């Protein structure tokens, strides 16, 4: 080896990312399901114990104005995983779990953050609730995830004893029955094979996530999507008894479910610590939307019985609402190597920023359709003093409900107990809890925000999918029509006569 080549080799080693301490971070994105804003210790709960999440929040950054892109499950997760507003590709409903429909899922024209990171050498995993399509093109293993353990539907029973392949999802008392979470009693999947779980589901998912962390070499990206504390309300008896002081039985079980999730997250964090990976692992935690509260639920799904177990204090509304309680969620990031302990960030940020942060830090593929978020780390570190987003936007049902928020104001058409038909305009600096509608006194501000929303909406597509129940109803109608057609054709056949 020549002297010149020797020095080049030495310099390459000295200034490599590894020697400079700049190796790619690991990523874990943890998503809770229907979690109330005020149901964690670090957001103010005095009822539910969440020491693991409180510790992560204290050791990282709390985003006090963190939002998801939609106020209920499926569309919110579509925005999160693609890093793009789901209205861009017309997915604004909860998909049903239809294994034979290759058109009913997150469009294959959209790229997940997992697929973008795979090109940069990341091992990717998805554990828990998928809810973005069940047929082959939409399966997690075909959307950028090397490993999958969980379920494809929008919900699932928490107990192994309830799992069945013959549960009568379509007939109830002899009549057609439609469910938002078709497949919620089916077996779990590990990759594309049937899988078992022999303990409380939240614990099983957490245990599998901890195993993934321990087995993964750097770098890795894990999307841990809990269905807790989404219905059905099921929890271990010892945890339910722990919250016996809560009089509302529904909320008592719900509290136990949140507690179990927190214990599971502690299991994952311990796996990081034991394997020496915690310092260089960026952990995000959010809920997919706000918690279920009775007043919003009655208007959102008026035929349902009273459901009231989430606490979105201090915000109005809940799941399904354009008030803050529908999409303003607990939102934290923890990364010892890159984020100072005990910090808060107050400017509005979005779940869209998670994909953008991961792809930027992980040097992932940025080709194709553009990500719509920003890398949050420079903002948290104080290196970028600007505003992450001039405005954030929401749309439901192609615009029947909508919202736009700037750092200073919010204009929206709510779905809430108020029964409002007109818009609601709020000064978010003076009135962050949306107590007063100032629309009549501020026509210029209303027009400014309307203009922002209208310009954003020109790049969107109308919703192109059916809600789960409506989809299942249409499918049953198709089966009935097919049966009738075949019966008519059969009657036209003349009996065969042989000689």
C-alpha positions in Angstrom: 0.0 0.0 0.0 1.4 3.4 -0.9 1.8 6.1 1.7 -0.9 8.3 0.0 -3.4 5.4 0.0 -2.6 4.7 3.7 -3.3 8.3 4.7 -6.5 8.3 2.7 -7.6 5.2 4.5 -6.8 6.7 7.9 -8.7 9.9 7.1 -11.7 7.9 5.9 -11.9 5.9 9.1 -11.3 9.0 11.3 -14.0 11.0 9.7 -16.6 8.2 9.1 -20.0 8.8 10.7 -19.3 6.0 13.2 -16.0 7.5 14.5 -17.7 11.0 14.7 -20.6 9.6 16.7 -23.0 10.4 13.9 -24.3 6.9 13.2 -27.9 6.7 12.1 -30.4 6.6 15.0 -32.9 3.9 15.6 -36.6 4.9 15.5 -39.6 3.7 17.4 -43.0 5.3 16.6 -45.6 4.4 19.3 -49.3 5.1 18.7 -52.1 4.8 21.2 -55.7 4.3 20.0 -58.5 6.7 21.1 -56.5 8.0 24.0 -57.8 11.0 25.9 -55.5 14.0 26.1 -55.7 14.2 29.9 -55.3 10.5 30.5 -51.5 10.5 31.0 -49.5 11.7 34.0 -47.5 14.2 31.9 -50.6 15.8 30.5 -52.3 16.2 33.9 -54.0 13.0 34.9 -54.4 12.3 38.6 -56.4 9.1 38.0 -54.3 6.9 35.7 -50.7 5.9 36.4 -48.3 6.1 33.4 -44.8 6.2 34.9 -43.1 4.9 31.7 -44.5 7.6 29.4 -44.0 10.3 32.1 -40.4 9.4 32.3 -40.0 9.5 28.5 -41.7 12.9 28.5 -39.5 14.2 31.3 -36.4 12.9 29.5 -37.3 14.4 26.1 -39.6 17.0 24.7 -43.4 17.6 25.1 -45.1 19.1 22.1 -47.9 21.1 23.7 -49.5 21.8 20.3 -49.2 18.4 18.6 -51.8 17.3 16.1 -52.8 14.3 14.0 -54.3 14.8 10.5 -57.8 13.4 11.2 -60.0 12.9 14.3 -60.4 9.2 13.9 -58.4 6.0 13.4 -57.9 4.9 9.8 -57.3 8.3 8.0 -55.1 9.5 10.9 -52.8 6.5 10.5 -52.8 6.9 6.7 -51.4 10.4 7.1 -48.9 9.3 9.7 -47.4 6.4 7.8 -47.3 8.2 4.4 -46.2 11.5 5.8 -48.8 13.1 3.5 -52.3 14.5 4.1 -54.6 11.6 3.5 -57.0 13.9 1.6 -54.3 14.0 -1.1 -55.2 10.5 -2.0 -58.9 10.5 -1.0 -58.8 8.2 2.0 -61.0 9.8 4.7 -62.8 6.8 6.2 -62.2 3.7 8.2 -61.5 0.8 5.8 -63.0 -2.6 6.5 -60.8 -5.7 6.7 -61.5 -7.1 3.2 -59.0 -9.7 2.1 -60.2 -10.1 -1.4 -60.4 -6.5 -2.4 -57.2 -5.3 -4.0 -58.6 -1.8 -4.4 -59.5 -1.1 -0.7 -56.4 0.1 1.2 -53.7 2.7 1.4 -53.0 3.4 -2.3 -49.9 1.8 -3.6 -49.0 5.1 -5.2 -48.1 6.3 -1.6 -44.8 5.4 0.0 -44.6 4.6 3.7 -41.8 5.9 5.9 -40.7 2.3 6.4 -40.1 1.8 2.7 -38.2 5.0 2.4 -35.9 3.9 5.3 -35.3 0.4 3.9 -33.3 2.0 1.1 -31.0 3.4 3.7 -30.3 0.0 5.4 -32.9 0.0 8.1 -34.6 -3.1 9.4 -38.2 -2.2 9.7 -41.0 -3.7 11.8 -44.7 -3.1 12.3 -46.4 -4.5 15.4 -50.1 -4.1 16.3 -53.0 -2.5 14.5 -52.7 -1.9 10.7 -56.1 -0.7 9.5 -54.8 0.3 6.1 -56.1 -2.6 3.9 -56.1 -6.4 4.2 -55.5 -7.8 0.7 -52.0 -8.7 -0.6 -51.0 -5.3 -2.1 -51.7 -3.5 1.2 -50.2 -6.1 3.7 -47.5 -4.5 5.9 -44.8 -6.8 4.4 -45.6 -5.4 1.0 -45.5 -1.8 2.2 -42.0 -1.6 3.5 -42.0 -3.6 6.7 -39.6 -6.5 7.0 -41.5 -7.9 10.0 -45.2 -7.8 11.0 -47.0 -9.1 14.1 -50.5 -8.0 14.8 -53.8 -7.7 13.0 -55.1 -6.0 9.8 -58.5 -4.8 11.1 -59.3 -1.6 13.0 -59.8 -3.3 16.3 -59.3 -6.6 18.1 -60.3 -8.5 21.2 -57.6 -8.4 23.9 -58.1 -12.0 25.1 -57.0 -15.2 23.4 -60.1 -17.1 24.5 -62.2 -14.8 22.3 -60.3 -15.6 19.1 -62.3 -17.5 16.5 -62.5 -17.9 12.7 -66.3 -18.5 12.7 -67.5 -15.5 14.7 -70.8 -14.4 13.1 -69.8 -10.9 12.1 -72.4 -10.7 9.4 -75.4 -12.2 11.1 -76.8 -11.1 14.4 -80.1 -12.6 15.5 -80.6 -13.8 12.0 -80.1 -10.3 10.4 -77.2 -8.7 8.7 -74.8 -7.0 11.1 -72.2 -4.5 10.2 -69.1 -3.8 12.2 -66.4 -1.2 11.9 -63.8 -3.7 13.0 -64.4 -6.8 10.8 -61.8 -9.4 11.8 -61.6 -8.2 15.4 -61.9 -11.8 16.6 -59.7 -13.5 14.0 -56.3 -14.9 14.8 -53.3 -12.6 14.7 -50.7 -12.7 11.9 -47.0 -13.0 12.0 -45.9 -11.7 8.6 -48.3 -13.6 6.3 -49.0 -16.6 8.6 -51.4 -17.2 11.4 -50.0 -16.4 14.8 -51.0 -17.0 18.4 -51.0 -14.9 21.6 -51.4 -16.5 25.0 -51.7 -13.4 27.2 -53.4 -10.0 27.3 -53.0 -8.6 23.8 -51.3 -5.3 24.8 -48.7 -7.3 26.8 -48.2 -9.7 23.9 -47.6 -6.8 21.4 -45.2 -5.2 23.8 -43.3 -8.4 24.5 -42.9 -8.9 20.7 -41.7 -5.3 20.3 -39.1 -5.8 23.0 -37.9 -8.9 21.2 -37.7 -7.0 17.9 -35.6 -4.3 19.6 -33.2 -6.8 21.2 -32.7 -8.8 18.0 -32.3 -5.8 15.6 -28.9 -4.6 14.7 -28.5 -0.8 14.3 -30.2 0.8 12.6 -33.9 -0.2 12.9 -37.3 1.4 12.7 -40.3 0.0 14.7 -43.8 1.1 14.2 -45.6 0.0 17.4 -49.3 0.7 16.9 -51.4 -0.3 19.9 -55.1 -0.8 19.7 -55.3 0.2 23.4 -57.3 1.8 24.8 -59.7 1.3 21.9 -62.9 -0.7 22.4 -63.7 -3.5 23.3 -63.1 -2.5 26.9 -61.2 -5.4 28.2 -58.4 -5.5 30.8 -56.8 -7.8 33.4 -58.8 -8.0 36.6 -55.9 -7.0 38.8 -55.5 -3.8 36.9 -59.3 -3.1 36.9 -59.3 -3.6 40.6 -56.4 -1.2 40.9 -58.7 1.5 39.7 -61.7 0.6 41.8 -61.8 4.2 43.0 -63.1 5.3 39.6 -66.9 5.0 39.8 -67.6 4.9 36.1 -67.2 1.2 35.2 -66.3 2.0 31.6 -63.7 4.5 32.6 -62.3 2.1 35.2 -61.6 -0.6 32.6 -60.3 2.1 30.2 -57.9 3.3 32.9 -56.6 -0.3 33.3 -56.1 -0.5 29.5 -54.0 2.7 29.5 -52.0 1.3 32.5 -51.3 -1.9 30.7 -50.1 0.0 27.6 -47.7 2.0 29.8 -46.3 -1.1 31.4 -45.8 -2.5 27.9 -43.9 0.6 26.8 -41.7 0.2 29.9 -40.9 -3.3 28.6 -39.8 -1.9 25.3 -37.7 0.8 26.9 -36.0 -1.7 29.1 -35.1 -3.8 26.0 -33.5 -0.7 24.6 -31.5 -0.1 27.8 -30.5 -3.8 28.1 -29.2 -3.8 24.6 -27.4 -0.5 24.9 -29.6 1.2 22.2 -31.6 3.7 24.2 -29.3 6.7 23.8 -29.4 6.6 20.1 -33.1 5.7 19.6 -35.6 8.4 18.8 -38.9 7.5 20.3 -42.1 9.3 19.2 -45.4 8.8 21.1 -48.8 10.0 20.0 -52.5 9.0 20.0 -54.2 8.5 16.7 -57.0 10.9 17.7 -58.8 12.1 20.8 -60.5 10.1 23.4 -64.2 9.0 23.3 -66.5 11.4 25.2 -70.2 11.1 25.4 -71.3 14.5 24.1 -69.3 14.2 20.9 -70.2 10.5 20.5 -73.9 11.1 20.6 -73.7 13.5 17.7 -71.1 11.6 15.8 -72.8 8.2 16.1 -76.3 9.0 17.4 -77.6 5.5 17.2 -75.0 4.2 19.6 -75.5 3.8 23.3 -73.8 6.2 25.7 -70.0 5.8 25.6 -68.0 8.1 27.8 -64.6 7.0 29.1 -62.0 9.4 27.7 -60.9 12.6 29.3 -59.8 15.3 26.8 -59.5 18.1 29.4 -58.9 21.0 28.9 -60.1 20.7 25.3 -63.6 20.5 23.9 -64.9 17.6 21.9 -63.4 14.2 21.3 -62.9 11.5 18.7 -64.7 12.6 15.5 -64.8 16.3 16.4 -63.1 19.3 14.8 -62.8 20.9 18.2 -59.3 20.4 19.7 -60.4 17.3 21.6 -60.6 15.4 18.3 -57.1 15.9 16.9 -55.0 17.7 19.5 -53.2 14.7 21.1 -50.4 13.9 23.6 -47.2 14.1 21.5 -43.7 13.6 22.8 -40.2 12.7 21.5 -37.3 11.1 23.4 -33.8 10.9 22.1 -31.0 11.2 24.7 -28.4 11.7 22.0 -30.3 14.4 20.2 -32.9 16.1 22.5 -32.3 17.9 25.8 -34.2 16.6 28.8 -37.3 18.3 30.1 -38.0 20.6 27.2 -41.3 21.7 25.7 -42.2 23.0 22.2 -45.2 25.2 21.8 -45.6 25.9 18.1 -48.2 23.7 16.2 -46.7 20.5 14.8 -48.2 17.5 13.0 -48.0 13.8 12.8 -46.8 14.4 9.3 -43.6 15.6 10.8 -42.8 12.2 12.2 -42.2 10.6 8.8 -40.2 13.7 7.6 -38.0 13.5 10.7 -37.3 9.8 10.4 -36.5 10.0 6.7 -34.3 13.0 7.1 -32.3 11.7 10.0 -32.2 8.2 8.6 -31.1 9.4 5.1 -34.1 7.6 3.6 -35.4 7.8 0.1 -37.1 11.2 -0.7 -38.1 10.4 -4.2 -41.7 10.2 -5.4 -44.5 12.2 -3.9 -43.2 14.8 -1.5 -43.4 14.5 2.3 -45.5 17.3 3.8 -43.9 17.5 7.2 -40.6 18.9 8.5 -37.7 17.5 10.5 -38.6 18.5 14.0 -35.2 18.1 15.6 -33.6 21.4 14.4 -36.7 23.2 15.9 -36.5 21.3 19.2 -32.7 22.0 19.4 -33.3 25.7 18.7 -31.3 25.7 15.6 -34.3 26.6 13.5 -36.2 29.6 15.0 -38.8 29.6 12.3 -42.4 28.3 12.3 -42.7 24.6 11.4 -46.0 25.2 9.7 -47.7 28.4 8.6 -51.0 26.4 8.8 -52.3 22.9 9.5 -55.4 21.5 7.8 -58.1 18.9 8.3 -60.9 17.6 6.2 -63.6 14.9 6.7 -66.0 13.4 4.2 -64.6 15.5 1.3 -65.2 18.7 3.2 -68.4 18.2 5.2 -66.3 19.0 8.2 -63.1 20.9 8.0 -60.5 23.0 9.9 -57.5 25.2 9.4 -55.1 26.3 12.1 -52.3 28.9 12.1 -50.2 29.5 15.2 -52.6 32.4 16.0 -56.0 31.3 15.0 -58.3 28.4 14.0 -61.3 28.3 11.7 -63.4 25.2 11.5 -66.8 23.5 11.0 -67.2 21.3 14.0 -68.8 18.0 14.6 -69.8 18.3 18.2 -72.5 18.7 20.7 -73.1 22.3 19.7 -75.0 21.4 16.5 -73.4 24.4 14.8 -74.2 24.8 11.1 -71.8 27.7 10.5 -68.1 28.1 11.0 -66.3 28.5 14.3 -63.4 31.0 14.5 -61.1 31.1 17.5 -58.2 33.2 18.7 -55.8 30.3 19.7 -53.5 32.6 21.6 -56.1 34.1 23.9 -58.6 31.2 23.8 -56.8 27.9 23.2 -59.7 25.9 24.6 -62.2 27.3 22.0 -64.7 28.8 24.4 -65.7 31.8 22.2 -66.7 32.0 18.6 -65.4 35.3 17.3 -66.5 34.8 13.6 -68.9 37.7 13.5 -66.4 40.2 14.7 -63.5 39.1 12.5 -64.5 38.8 8.9 -61.0 39.6 7.6 -59.4 36.8 9.7 -62.1 34.4 8.6 -61.4 35.2 4.9 -57.7 34.8 5.4 -58.0 31.4 6.9 -60.7 30.3 4.4 -58.3 31.3 1.6 -55.5 29.2 3.1 -57.8 26.1 3.4 -59.2 26.6 -0.1 -55.7 26.8 -1.6 -54.7 23.6 0.3 -57.8 21.8 -0.8 -57.2 22.4 -4.5 -54.5 19.7 -4.3 -56.8 17.1 -2.7 -59.0 14.4 -4.1 -62.5 13.6 -3.0 -63.0 10.7 -0.7 -63.0 7.5 -2.8 -63.8 4.8 -0.2 -66.7 3.6 1.8 -66.9 3.5 5.6 -66.5 0.0 6.9 -70.2 -0.5 7.7 -71.4 0.9 4.4 -68.8 -1.2 2.5 -70.0 -4.4 4.3 -73.6 -3.5 3.5 -72.7 -3.0 -0.2 -70.8 -6.3 -0.2 -73.8 -8.2 1.3 -76.0 -6.7 -1.4 -73.6 -7.8 -4.1 -73.7 -11.4 -2.7 -77.5 -11.3 -2.6 -77.7 -10.0 -6.1 -75.3 -12.6 -7.3 -77.3 -15.4 -5.6 -80.5 -14.1 -7.2 -78.9 -14.0 -10.6 -77.5 -17.5 -10.4 -80.8 -18.9 -9.2 -82.6 -17.3 -12.2 -80.0 -18.7 -14.6 -80.2 -22.1 -12.9 -84.0 -22.2 -13.4 -83.6 -21.6 -17.1 -81.6 -24.8 -17.5 -83.6 -27.8 -18.8 -83.1 -31.1 -17.1 -80.6 -33.3 -18.8 -82.0 -36.4 -20.5 -79.7 -39.2 -21.3 -80.3 -42.1 -23.7 
